[in-house]
Amino acid sequence: MLTHQTRDDPAGPETRGLSQPPNWIPVGDGLAPGAPVDVRDTGSDPSALSDLALRAAYTVPQFNTEWAARRIHLPQVLVGEILEQLRADKLLDVLGQAGPFGFRYSISQRGCERADRLLEVSGYVGPAPVPLESYNAALAWQLGRSPKVSPERVAAALSGLVLPSEAAQLAGLAVSSGRSLFLFGPPGNGKSSLGRALHDALSGDLWIPYCIEIEGSVIRLFDPHCHQPVEMGAEQRRSIDQRWVKVRRPLIVAGGEMTIDSLDLTYIPSLRSYEAPLHLKANGGTFLVDDFGRQRVDPHELLNRWIIPLEHQIDYMTLRTGQKFQVPLSQMLIIATNLDLEGVTDPAFLRRMGYRLYLSKPTPELYSRIFERYATGCGLAIRPGLVGRLIERYAAEGRELRCCEPRDLIERAREICEFDGRPADLDDEVLDFAWTGYFGNKPMDA
């Protein structure tokens, strides 16, 4: 549910009139958050930055200005001013000069005592956080400038799949409109593959902060397991606010391991800070909830957790102090299930989904197309009548056709040939053995 296009609410928020965030500068062929010149440009409380620098100093016997700047991701000149103030407050000791623009420091006894008290409140040491308001404004502005998803991009994203024309059109409408998509149908017919492929229709990169801050609490947003940084030249990096990182638009998949707690902030006791939930990390990209109904939580409880976010494209987080705050829900939401809808959904939830798409078992013609495309992609020739005989065997054993099985059978045939030390081939004998290895050596009614 991306804010740059029509949302599930037809009167969705207007993004075209959003003003450019302050201090964003031209970099390459786009815009990026510019490096802050002074503390006011960071949007953070100066005392919070001083406390962060002191906690960083507490972790090492001695350090220099350049090290501290890299550690908290702020310009060296600005960090020099922060360290000088800490020295004036007798929290740091100067050990000597370190280059033309910095000094070597160690934390003083008074500084250690102060750091001990600070660590009781927050143990976070890392990139200086960005205020939540700055993140919200930057996200909305970036998505408001994102190019509209065209039919050509959708077609390119789905080019690796064989889909009925109506299914491809409905999926394309969902991603191009920015609405959510509910995929359902029997297992093995491409719901997960379609959800992942649709993400490729989203173009452009995104600037996100490493961490966000709300009322003194730090929430880690950037996750190297979820976000793919975009490489930039050293010259470009020097002019950019190092608290931000440019990433590919994220694709985050949550499967059966998801719990109700994974949709809320995760408190890290050792650091006394928080980890953002997956759907917040997915902002600007795609959040795919796969195998819905198989999570370790009652599906209706999960649905109730999603009702308000789906309706208003916002979510509410709660700190350990009990303080609630609002965050944007700006992503393409795709939910996929192969379970009976009556058992895992309700009408109120389905009404809030933008599009619903049923992926049924393939027809013999579609199964043949999938088989032939995958075999061709593997460089394998198909003998006349082979796929027809395969489909007849499905009918003889009372098996339903599934979209995933051409790939699975062909891969097993390749493995058989490799094991036998011969070139990969699709003949009846190899495919018969692949069938036995895949389905077992007894028919379904045996």
Phi, psi and omega in degrees: 000081188273137186288348183276359181223180178303138183252181178299333171272113185302335180264025187318170186298143177276123182250345185296330183274003182293135180278154179296134178301147180296148175072013173274138189232157175292129177220118183063233180258019180214198178242151182213157176295124182281152180298134179292141180273321177222178186299325182298328180293339181285338184078000183260159175292127180305324180293328178293323177291321177297317179297320179296316179297322181290321177297322177296318179298328182293340186276350184225154179296319178205163184201171174238176185298319181298318178300314181297321179297318178292325185291320183252007171060045174233156180302147185298321180297316180295317179296324177301321178293319179296315180294324178296322178292322176296323177294318179297330178275007178064029177264343176231152173248137177273128180261343181154180180283146176225086182080181184286342187236016183206177181226165171262139185229161164220154180282138182277172178299318178297322178295321178298318179296318178295317180297321177302318179292320179297320182292340175290337179265314180210131177259011184290130172223121182168201179305136178301134183286158176258136179303143181306320181298323179293320178296313181302314182294318181293321180296312181298319181293317180296316180291330177294338180260358182293142179294145178294142179287120184267159175302327180295320179292321178297315180299318179295320181295326183264006186297337180277356182249153173253110185232151168301146185301322180294320179296317179297321181292315180296318178298318178296320178298321181297310183287326181286331179274343184083007179279165177282163184224129177249116181255130179214162182144174183297156184293154173082018184241022166099012181296311180295318180297320179294316179301317179291320182293324181299331179301327182293347177284343178279130182248164177092163177251179188215137173266126176229151176282152174298318182218153172241159185230136176223116178051043176086350178267139183256133179237119179283124181256312180289131181226115181298342177278341183247334186245138179253107181295149176264127180294138178225153179289155182300322181295319178293320183298329184295331183267001186257148174294112186289355176283349181249154178225138178272127184230158168293151179299125193285147168243114181240126183247125176244125182248218184294345180282349184290138176238172179296329180291335182288353176264006178237170177301142174256118179275132180254101186302321184295332181255349185050045177217184189236156171249132180292148176288165186300319184289338174283322176294335182279355182308135181087355182227228184232133174244110181256115174265102186265154180052044181302136182100348179255008178288165181277048179201146177302129184302327180289329175294320178294320178298315180299327177294332184266345189304306183294314176304319179296321184291320189244359181058032174221161176224164180239128177253155181231127175280167179297336178286351184095353181288130177259148176212160186260139176231153179284150173242085188239082182206165171276112181264123177235126179241130184234136178212150172246014179266166178296130186299323182298333181274343186236354181225175172218164185301325181297320180289314182297326179297332182273350175283140183290308180227149175237134184225120178266121176256106184270179175295149183287152169287163176304323180294316180292320178301317180298319179297318180296314181299312183294320180294317182292319179297317179298318178298333178270001180075028183252137176274148180247122180289147180304135176082352185296312182293323178299317178295325178296315180294323176298325180292322174306311182296320182296326181264004177069030180262143173278143173291143176226144185294333184280344191283331173303314178299314184297318180292318180295319179297321178291325176297320178295320179294322178298314180296319180295319180296323180280354179073034179230163180299147179299135183207151177244085172249174185298322182294313180295317182292327176296318179290323176298320178299313180298318180292333183273312185264347186099170186263016175229139176292164186300326184269007181280000000 
